[in-house]
């Protein structure tokens, strides 16, 4: 990779004066992190269902620069945010498909998600057929994730983790989790590997029958249901 990530467009400066391939780099970084996480799981270093957290703003200067580029992603790459998401009207989003960017052999995608303030009805769920990398690019909220109970390793408890700008969450398939917001909104980039259509029953699994009642009677209403991934 070239050490300089920003280039000047010489032959058509009216369209894009400065180009840094931010969307492509987002896909690349998330794909690499997912591969590294799964390699450590297969090596036995990490548990089969693992969630890790980091922060771009606390990393090296190159990561800080990447975070600044991510904040302008909406401006540089048009995307319409539609709702509901996983049955919640206060969550909207849109999808960038890797197959449209890199060729049909790719099956991953990045979603831009926006949580309005006061979201507390996204059920605890898991993604049993795909991995996730999530980057917070605006606002703040609470990430709730299932962890082993200290008193009994066979039991799980939900751990509340505050998340804000620059936080990165990566977790393997099967990790139970949800997000909540209070007074602030929350903006995320969510990388799916592989991407499963949001109206596909395999896309997410509700944790309990009680939570299933909260998702519009169990329906899979989703903002990408009208269009098909490539």
C-alpha angles and dihedrals in degrees: 000000000000111000089226109069097182122075133181116235106230106183102042110024091157092073104038119002096181125027126192104160091235096164093050091048090050090056092045096050094046092047091051093048091050091050092049092048093051092046090056090048092051090047090056094243093114131034120260090253107044134161122192132185133204139154129235094204090058094049132084121307093262090059090049089053090050090053090053089052091050091056089063095046094103091054095048098041117040116226131165117222114216133176156262108048117194089342097308116119093198091063121074133176152155137217135237107197118211089210090065093049105037105019137280094286089076118086102179129099144186121227126201107214129189121194116195118219114280100033108155103138102076099118124235103264145157136221103226098179104041142038127236140217114184126190122190110222100169145011124002141261146149125283111204116200134176114247136175113271113243091221095052123015089204092062127072131212130190113250119205115220121182112224131194144156114340097010115141124202122187124180139168124238117287098035110138113226148134141186131236134187131200122181096343132063122237129220121196142176107215119195116204121198105212105010114227118192110261093235091054112105089225092061096085138357121216113229099227144005089252092058092045089065089061095061101080093282092315096301121151098224107167138170094239096048092105095056133050127228114244 
